[in-house]
């Protein structure tokens, strides 16, 4: 068995690592979602401008 101090240090390290990984996933997930939204907006704008498409007037 591990000693008390080593177990506490391991628990703290694993907790901080889990929070760090979660933060990275949330941060870059939000950035990718925003870029995807902008890209879809640009594609929709082009589809409005091109004749013969569903949204063309």
C-alpha positions in Angstrom: 0.0 0.0 0.0 1.1 3.6 -0.6 1.8 5.9 2.2 -0.8 8.6 3.0 1.2 11.5 1.5 1.8 9.7 -1.7 -1.8 8.8 -2.1 -2.9 12.4 -1.5 -0.4 13.7 -4.0 -1.5 11.1 -6.6 -5.1 12.1 -6.0 -4.4 15.8 -6.4 -2.3 15.2 -9.6 -5.0 13.0 -11.2 -7.7 15.6 -10.3 -5.8 18.5 -11.8 -5.0 16.4 -14.9 -8.7 15.6 -15.3 -9.7 19.3 -15.0 -7.0 20.3 -17.4 -8.0 17.8 -20.0 -11.7 18.8 -19.6 -10.8 22.5 -20.0 -8.8 21.8 -23.2 -11.7 19.8 -24.7 -14.2 22.5 -23.8 -12.0 25.3 -25.1 -11.0 23.8 -28.4 -14.5 22.3 -28.9 -16.0 25.8 -28.6 -13.5 27.2 -31.1 -14.1 24.4 -33.6 -17.9 24.8 -33.2 -17.6 28.5 -33.9 -15.5 28.0 -37.0 -17.9 25.4 -38.3 -20.8 27.8 -37.7 -19.0 30.5 -39.6 -18.2 28.1 -42.5 -21.9 27.0 -42.7 -23.0 30.6 -42.7 -20.7 31.4 -45.6 -21.9 28.4 -47.6 -25.5 29.5 -47.0 -24.7 33.0 -48.1 -23.2 31.6 -51.4 -26.2 29.4 -51.9 -28.5 32.4 -51.6 -26.4 34.3 -54.2 -26.2 31.5 -56.8 -29.2 31.1 -59.2 -31.1 27.9 -59.4 -30.7 27.0 -55.7 -33.4 26.3 -53.2 -33.0 29.7 -51.5 -32.4 31.8 -54.6 -35.1 34.5 -55.4 
